[in-house]
Amino acid sequence: MDPLTLGLLVALVTVVVLFSGTSVAVGLLIVSAFFLLVFDGTRSLQMLPEVYFADLNSFAILSIPMFIIMGASIASTRAGGDLFEAIERWMTRVPGGLVVSNLGACALFSAMSGSSPATCAAIGKMGIPEMRRRGYSDEVAAGSIAAGGTLGILIPPSVTMIVYGIATETSIGRLFLAGILPGVLLVGLFMAWTIFSTWRSGAINLLSPRTYSLRERLEVLPRVVPFLVVIAGVLYAMYGGIATPSETAAVGALLCLLMAIIIYRMWQPTALWAVLRDSTRESVMILFIMAAAGVFAYMMSSLFITQSIAEWISQLDVNRWVLMGVINVFLLVAGFFLPPVAVILMTAPILLPILTAAQFDPYWFAVILTINLEIGLITPPVGLNLYVINSIAPEISLKTILKGSMPYVLCMVAAIVILCFVPQIATWLPDVVMGPAI
């Protein structure tokens, strides 16, 4: 069978298997083993265990569970609520300031946790009831938190960026730096839309009923600032050449766990066990998908599907921006149905050589890919953040949450367009800090 035709058949079978309810990792393993057995015989199956474990045999992978523990220890405390309260006290007299405060809290908590669901849950538990109590609509209250939570996979330290770096063999430090300014851009677009929509709707008088003194504004900061200092220290250690990402992640995880114990008195064995249990569960899930995706990539390469697709795309006589537009649509659709980690592991190794040949920067593309996957987090049918918001505010329907998040989806699309016209937003900081990529 022609490799391109076989590739189309693999894609159709993969979609059917994943939609059957099978987990992503198990589904990829089933599809890989089936096609290798049918088209390459039993000899290729003997390589699967070696391929499976070879993809996990990397020191860089240690950073994944460490950053997850780092985020879980923060998410298990009241740090999210304190962060929201601290920012809200400073933004109390700004029109739409409560929503802006929530978005700012989401951005900072994303930097501390690196997790979109954790950000939604931590900030939403306090932010949504408070916004509704102040008179903001359910759409604004739920949609803003759902969108703000997506920043967790873009703003460093991001587990998604680590997975991309491992899958494409690119620098994790450069990827983290590449996500900072685009993350600030997205936060700015979110806040600008919030202020504009508040003014347009005539809800400009939805202000806090009280004014906080300077002492009240400062008193909550000691509980939050230490976590932000640890994040800044982790990033400085990486970019200052002091330690590798894995080493800094391990130190950061230990420090965040100790601060959760000291500042929030989380020394009960049950609380510590919950952090380690949840971190282990999420880490195993991600590593399982990574290993299965490695087997899937091996199958695609062994049957010459990957090479044929790359050759076919490279021979297309189209403008490179048309090519980028097609890839963006593909990533957007893939993000509707698959979690970010799965999309990255299945597509990045195939797309990166094509994009490099078209003279696109791989670190800039990592940001474009991530923003596409952020959109998938707040759009059905998967839309993980929609379900997280619905679980903490069950009285708000999924339809209402989705409707409230749509303006922020347009902000993300606008960010992608801006990055296409000004790619230096993603590439300037890595080049300044680490030098031009070779």
C-alpha positions as CSV (number, residue, x, y, z in Angstrom):
1,M,0.0,0.0,0.0
2,D,1.2,3.5,-0.8
3,P,2.6,5.2,2.4
4,L,0.4,8.2,2.0
5,T,-2.7,6.1,1.7
6,L,-1.5,4.0,4.6
7,G,-1.0,7.2,6.6
8,L,-4.6,8.2,6.0
9,L,-5.8,4.8,7.1
10,V,-3.7,5.1,10.3
11,A,-5.2,8.5,11.0
12,L,-8.8,7.2,10.5
13,V,-8.2,4.1,12.7
14,T,-6.5,6.2,15.4
15,V,-9.5,8.6,15.5
16,V,-11.9,5.7,15.8
17,V,-9.9,4.0,18.6
18,L,-9.5,7.2,20.6
19,F,-13.2,8.1,20.3
20,S,-14.1,4.6,21.5
21,G,-13.3,5.8,25.0
22,T,-9.9,4.1,25.2
23,S,-7.2,6.2,27.0
24,V,-4.8,8.1,24.7
25,A,-1.8,6.0,25.6
26,V,-3.5,2.6,25.3
27,G,-5.1,3.7,22.0
28,L,-1.8,4.7,20.5
29,L,-0.2,1.4,21.6
30,I,-3.1,-0.6,20.1
31,V,-2.9,1.2,16.8
32,S,0.9,0.9,16.6
33,A,1.0,-2.8,17.3
34,F,-1.8,-3.5,14.9
35,F,-0.3,-1.7,11.9
36,L,3.2,-3.1,12.6
37,L,1.9,-6.6,12.8
38,V,-0.2,-6.3,9.6
39,F,2.3,-4.4,7.4
40,D,5.7,-5.3,8.9
41,G,5.3,-8.7,10.4
42,T,6.0,-10.0,13.9
43,R,9.7,-9.1,13.8
44,S,8.9,-5.4,14.3
45,L,6.9,-6.2,17.4
46,Q,10.0,-7.4,19.1
47,M,11.3,-3.9,19.1
48,L,8.3,-2.3,20.8
49,P,9.4,-2.9,24.5
50,E,12.8,-1.4,23.7
51,V,11.3,1.6,21.9
52,Y,8.8,2.1,24.7
53,F,11.4,2.3,27.4
54,A,14.0,4.1,25.3
55,D,11.7,7.2,25.1
56,L,11.7,7.4,28.9
57,N,15.4,7.0,29.2
58,S,16.2,10.7,29.4
59,F,17.5,12.8,32.3
60,A,15.4,15.7,31.1
61,I,12.2,13.8,31.8
62,L,12.9,14.0,35.5
63,S,11.9,17.7,35.3
64,I,8.3,16.7,34.5
65,P,7.3,15.0,37.8
66,M,9.4,17.6,39.7
67,F,7.5,20.6,38.2
68,I,4.2,18.7,38.8
69,I,5.0,18.3,42.5
70,M,6.0,22.0,42.5
71,G,2.6,22.9,41.1
72,A,0.6,20.4,43.2
73,S,2.1,21.6,46.5
74,I,1.1,25.2,45.7
75,A,-2.3,24.2,44.4
76,S,-3.0,22.3,47.6
77,T,-2.7,25.5,49.7
78,R,-4.6,28.7,49.9
79,A,-2.0,30.4,47.7
80,G,-4.4,30.9,44.8
81,G,-7.0,32.5,47.1
82,D,-4.4,34.7,48.7
83,L,-3.0,35.7,45.3
84,F,-6.5,36.7,44.1
85,E,-7.2,38.6,47.3
86,A,-3.8,40.5,47.1
87,I,-4.3,41.6,43.5
88,E,-8.0,42.5,44.0
89,R,-7.1,44.8,46.9
90,W,-4.9,46.8,44.5
91,M,-7.4,46.8,41.6
92,T,-10.4,47.7,43.7
93,R,-11.1,51.1,42.0
94,V,-10.4,50.0,38.4
95,P,-13.5,49.5,36.2
96,G,-13.9,45.8,35.7
97,G,-11.1,45.5,38.2
98,L,-12.4,42.3,39.8
99,V,-12.2,40.4,36.5
100,V,-8.8,42.0,35.7
101,S,-7.7,40.9,39.2
102,N,-8.8,37.3,38.4
103,L,-6.9,37.3,35.1
104,G,-3.8,38.7,36.8
105,A,-4.1,36.0,39.6
106,C,-4.5,33.3,36.9
107,A,-1.3,34.5,35.2
108,L,0.8,34.5,38.4
109,F,-0.6,31.3,39.6
110,S,0.1,29.7,36.2
111,A,3.7,30.7,36.7
112,M,3.7,29.0,40.1
113,S,1.8,25.9,39.2
114,G,2.3,25.3,35.4
115,S,-1.1,23.7,35.3
116,S,-4.3,24.9,33.6
117,P,-6.8,22.8,35.6
118,A,-5.1,23.7,38.9
119,T,-5.2,27.4,38.0
120,C,-8.9,27.3,37.1
121,A,-9.7,25.5,40.4
122,A,-7.5,27.6,42.7
123,I,-8.6,31.0,41.4
124,G,-12.1,30.1,40.4
125,K,-13.1,28.8,43.8
126,M,-12.8,32.4,45.2
127,G,-13.1,34.5,42.0
128,I,-16.3,33.2,40.5
129,P,-18.5,33.5,43.6
130,E,-17.1,37.0,44.3
131,M,-17.7,38.2,40.7
132,R,-21.2,36.9,40.8
133,R,-21.9,38.5,44.2
134,R,-20.6,41.9,42.8
135,G,-23.1,41.7,39.9
136,Y,-20.9,40.4,37.1
137,S,-22.8,38.0,34.7
138,D,-22.2,34.2,34.9
139,E,-20.7,34.4,31.4
140,V,-18.0,36.9,32.4
141,A,-17.3,35.2,35.8
142,A,-16.9,31.7,34.4
143,G,-15.5,32.5,31.0
144,S,-12.7,34.8,32.3
145,I,-11.4,32.1,34.7
146,A,-11.7,29.3,32.1
147,A,-9.6,31.5,29.7
148,G,-7.1,32.7,32.3
149,G,-6.5,29.1,33.3
150,T,-5.2,28.2,29.9
151,L,-2.1,30.4,30.6
152,G,-0.8,27.5,32.7
153,I,0.6,25.7,29.6
154,L,2.3,28.8,28.1
155,I,3.8,30.8,31.0
156,P,6.9,29.0,32.4
157,P,7.6,26.7,34.0
158,S,5.3,24.8,31.6
159,V,5.1,21.0,31.5
160,T,3.8,21.3,28.0
161,M,6.9,23.2,26.9
162,I,9.1,20.5,28.5
163,V,7.3,17.8,26.6
164,Y,7.7,19.8,23.3
165,G,11.4,20.2,24.1
166,I,11.9,16.5,24.7
167,A,9.9,15.5,21.6
168,T,11.7,17.9,19.3
169,E,15.1,17.8,21.0
170,T,15.1,21.6,21.5
171,S,16.3,23.6,24.5
172,I,13.8,23.6,27.4
173,G,15.4,26.8,28.7
174,R,14.9,28.6,25.4
175,L,11.3,27.4,25.3
176,F,10.6,28.7,28.7
177,L,12.0,32.1,27.7
178,A,10.0,32.1,24.4
179,G,6.8,31.7,26.4
180,I,7.2,34.7,28.7
181,L,6.5,37.7,26.4
182,P,3.7,35.9,24.5
183,G,2.2,35.1,27.9
184,V,2.3,38.7,28.8
185,L,0.8,39.6,25.5
186,L,-2.1,37.2,26.1
187,V,-2.7,38.5,29.6
188,G,-2.7,42.1,28.2
189,L,-5.2,41.2,25.4
190,F,-7.5,39.4,28.0
191,M,-7.4,42.4,30.3
192,A,-7.9,44.9,27.5
193,W,-11.0,43.0,26.3
194,T,-12.3,42.8,29.8
195,I,-12.0,46.6,30.4
196,F,-13.5,47.4,27.0
197,S,-16.5,44.9,27.4
198,T,-17.1,46.3,31.0
199,W,-17.2,49.8,29.6
200,R,-19.4,48.8,26.6
201,S,-21.9,46.9,28.8
202,G,-22.4,49.9,31.1
203,A,-21.2,47.9,34.1
204,I,-18.4,50.3,34.7
205,N,-19.7,51.0,38.2
206,L,-19.1,47.4,39.4
207,L,-16.5,48.5,41.9
208,S,-15.6,47.2,45.3
209,P,-17.9,48.4,48.0
210,R,-14.9,49.3,50.2
211,T,-11.5,50.9,49.9
212,Y,-8.4,49.1,51.3
213,S,-5.7,50.9,53.2
214,L,-2.1,50.4,52.3
215,R,-1.6,48.1,55.3
216,E,-4.4,45.9,54.2
217,R,-3.0,45.8,50.7
218,L,0.4,44.7,52.0
219,E,-0.6,42.3,54.7
220,V,-1.4,39.3,52.4
221,L,1.7,39.6,50.3
222,P,4.1,37.7,52.7
223,R,2.1,34.5,52.1
224,V,2.4,34.7,48.3
225,V,5.7,36.4,47.5
226,P,7.9,33.5,48.7
227,F,6.4,31.2,46.1
228,L,7.0,33.8,43.4
229,V,10.6,34.2,44.6
230,V,11.1,30.5,44.3
231,I,9.8,30.5,40.7
232,A,12.1,33.5,39.9
233,G,15.0,31.6,41.5
234,V,14.3,28.4,39.5
235,L,14.3,30.4,36.2
236,Y,17.4,32.3,37.2
237,A,19.2,29.0,38.0
238,M,18.4,27.6,34.6
239,Y,19.2,30.7,32.6
240,G,22.2,31.6,34.6
241,G,23.9,28.3,33.8
242,I,23.8,27.3,37.5
243,A,21.9,24.0,37.0
244,T,20.0,22.0,34.5
245,P,16.2,22.2,34.2
246,S,15.9,18.8,36.0
247,E,18.1,19.9,38.9
248,T,16.3,23.3,39.3
249,A,12.9,21.5,39.1
250,A,13.9,19.2,41.9
251,V,15.1,22.0,44.1
252,G,12.0,24.1,43.3
253,A,9.7,21.2,44.1
254,L,11.4,20.7,47.5
255,L,11.3,24.4,48.3
256,C,7.6,24.8,47.3
257,L,6.7,21.7,49.4
258,L,8.6,23.1,52.4
259,M,6.9,26.5,52.1
260,A,3.5,24.9,51.8
261,I,4.3,23.2,55.1
262,I,5.7,26.3,56.8
263,I,3.5,29.1,55.5
264,Y,0.2,27.2,55.2
265,R,1.0,24.6,58.0
266,M,0.3,21.7,55.6
267,W,2.1,19.2,57.8
268,Q,-0.7,16.7,58.2
269,P,0.4,13.3,56.6
270,T,-2.9,13.1,54.7
271,A,-2.3,16.5,53.0
272,L,1.3,15.6,52.1
273,W,0.1,12.2,50.8
274,A,-2.6,13.8,48.7
275,V,0.1,16.1,47.0
276,L,2.4,13.2,46.3
277,R,-0.5,10.9,45.2
278,D,-1.9,13.4,42.7
279,S,1.5,14.4,41.4
280,T,2.4,10.7,40.8
281,R,-0.9,10.1,39.1
282,E,-0.5,13.0,36.7
283,S,3.2,12.3,36.1
284,V,2.5,8.6,35.2
285,M,-0.2,9.7,32.9
286,I,2.1,12.1,31.0
287,L,5.0,9.6,30.9
288,F,2.7,6.8,29.7
289,I,1.5,9.0,26.8
290,M,5.0,10.0,26.0
291,A,6.2,6.4,25.8
292,A,3.1,5.3,23.8
293,A,3.6,8.3,21.4
294,G,7.2,7.2,20.9
295,V,6.0,3.7,19.9
296,F,3.5,5.4,17.5
297,A,6.2,7.5,16.0
298,Y,8.3,4.4,15.5
299,M,5.5,2.7,13.7
300,M,4.9,5.8,11.5
301,S,8.6,5.9,10.6
302,S,9.0,2.1,10.1
303,L,6.2,2.1,7.6
304,F,7.7,5.2,5.9
305,I,4.6,7.2,6.6
306,T,6.3,10.1,8.3
307,Q,8.9,10.5,5.6
308,S,6.3,10.4,2.9
309,I,4.1,13.0,4.5
310,A,7.1,15.3,5.0
311,E,8.2,14.8,1.4
312,W,4.6,15.4,0.1
313,I,4.2,18.7,2.1
314,S,7.7,19.9,1.1
315,Q,6.8,19.5,-2.6
316,L,3.6,21.5,-2.3
317,D,4.0,24.7,-4.3
318,V,2.4,27.0,-1.8
319,N,3.5,30.1,0.1
320,R,5.0,29.3,3.5
321,W,2.4,31.3,5.3
322,V,-0.3,29.3,3.5
323,L,1.4,26.2,4.9
324,M,1.5,27.8,8.3
325,G,-2.2,28.6,8.1
326,V,-3.0,25.0,7.2
327,I,-0.9,23.7,10.1
328,N,-2.7,26.1,12.5
329,V,-6.1,24.9,11.4
330,F,-4.9,21.3,11.8
331,L,-3.5,22.0,15.3
332,L,-6.7,23.8,16.3
333,V,-8.9,20.8,15.3
334,A,-6.5,18.4,17.0
335,G,-6.7,20.4,20.2
336,F,-10.5,20.1,20.1
337,F,-10.3,16.3,20.6
338,L,-6.9,15.5,22.2
339,P,-5.0,16.8,25.3
340,P,-2.1,19.1,24.7
341,V,0.6,16.5,25.6
342,A,-0.8,14.0,23.1
343,V,-1.1,16.6,20.3
344,I,2.5,17.7,20.8
345,L,4.0,14.2,20.9
346,M,2.1,13.0,17.9
347,T,2.6,16.0,15.6
348,A,5.7,18.0,16.6
349,P,8.3,15.5,15.4
350,I,6.6,15.3,12.0
351,L,5.9,19.1,11.6
352,L,9.2,20.5,12.9
353,P,11.4,19.4,9.9
354,I,8.8,20.8,7.5
355,L,8.7,24.1,9.4
356,T,12.4,24.3,9.7
357,A,12.7,23.8,5.9
358,A,10.2,26.6,5.4
359,Q,12.5,28.8,7.6
360,F,10.2,29.1,10.6
361,D,11.8,29.3,14.0
362,P,11.1,26.1,16.1
363,Y,10.8,28.1,19.4
364,W,8.4,30.6,17.8
365,F,6.4,27.6,16.5
366,A,6.3,26.1,20.0
367,V,4.5,29.3,21.2
368,I,2.1,29.2,18.2
369,L,1.3,25.5,18.8
370,T,0.8,26.1,22.6
371,I,-1.7,28.9,22.0
372,N,-3.6,26.7,19.6
373,L,-3.8,24.0,22.3
374,E,-4.9,26.7,24.8
375,I,-7.9,27.3,22.6
376,G,-8.6,23.5,22.7
377,L,-8.8,23.7,26.5
378,I,-11.9,26.0,26.4
379,T,-13.7,24.6,23.4
380,P,-15.7,21.4,23.2
381,P,-15.8,18.4,23.0
382,V,-12.8,17.9,25.3
383,G,-12.5,21.5,26.7
384,L,-10.9,20.4,30.0
385,N,-11.1,23.9,31.6
386,L,-14.9,24.1,30.8
387,Y,-15.5,21.0,32.9
388,V,-13.2,22.2,35.7
389,I,-15.2,25.4,36.0
390,N,-18.5,23.5,35.8
391,S,-17.3,21.2,38.7
392,I,-16.5,24.2,41.0
393,A,-19.6,26.2,39.9
394,P,-22.2,23.5,38.9
395,E,-25.0,26.0,38.8
396,I,-23.4,27.6,35.8
397,S,-24.1,25.6,32.6
398,L,-21.4,24.5,30.2
399,K,-23.2,26.5,27.5
400,T,-22.8,29.7,29.6
401,I,-19.2,29.0,30.4
402,L,-18.4,28.3,26.7
403,K,-20.2,31.5,25.6
404,G,-18.3,33.5,28.2
405,S,-14.9,32.1,27.0
406,M,-15.5,32.8,23.3
407,P,-14.2,36.4,23.3
408,Y,-11.0,35.2,24.9
409,V,-10.7,32.6,22.1
410,L,-10.7,35.5,19.7
411,C,-8.0,37.2,21.8
412,M,-5.9,34.0,21.4
413,V,-6.4,34.1,17.6
414,A,-5.4,37.7,17.6
415,A,-2.3,36.8,19.6
416,I,-1.4,34.2,16.9
417,V,-1.8,36.8,14.2
418,I,0.3,39.3,16.1
419,L,3.1,36.7,16.6
420,C,3.0,35.9,12.9
421,F,3.6,39.6,12.0
422,V,6.0,40.1,15.0
423,P,7.8,36.8,15.7
424,Q,10.4,38.7,17.7
425,I,7.9,38.7,20.6
426,A,8.7,35.0,21.1
427,T,12.3,35.0,19.8
428,W,13.8,38.2,21.2
429,L,14.1,37.2,24.9
430,P,15.7,33.8,24.2
431,D,18.2,35.4,21.9
432,V,19.1,38.1,24.4
433,V,19.5,35.8,27.4
434,M,21.0,32.7,25.7
435,G,22.3,34.0,22.4
436,P,21.0,33.3,18.9
437,A,19.9,29.7,18.3
438,I,22.3,27.7,16.1
